[in-house]
């Protein structure tokens, strides 16, 4: 009976040791996908900010509308950058 329990403990330990890199690899792949999606979102948000600036300069947006839109777009960009830092494992100041 003691030998059977010892064998189960050893097998469980082996399974944990062997399975650890596999579980880490799955998380790394998900992190890479998250990073790519957030990078794309960052670039899209930057383009929106540039487009709003161009619309303002060409007279398509009033100063009030531009300020409101610019503030919202930059807040969204900051949120994307914070999430990107979190995915990359960097400390994000509050």
Buried (B, 14 or more C-beta within 10 A) or exposed (E): EEEEEEEEEEEEEEEEEEEEEEEEEEEEEEEEEBBEBBEEBBEEBEEBBEEBBEBBEEEEBEEEEBEEBBEEBBEBBEEBBBBBBEBEEEEEEE
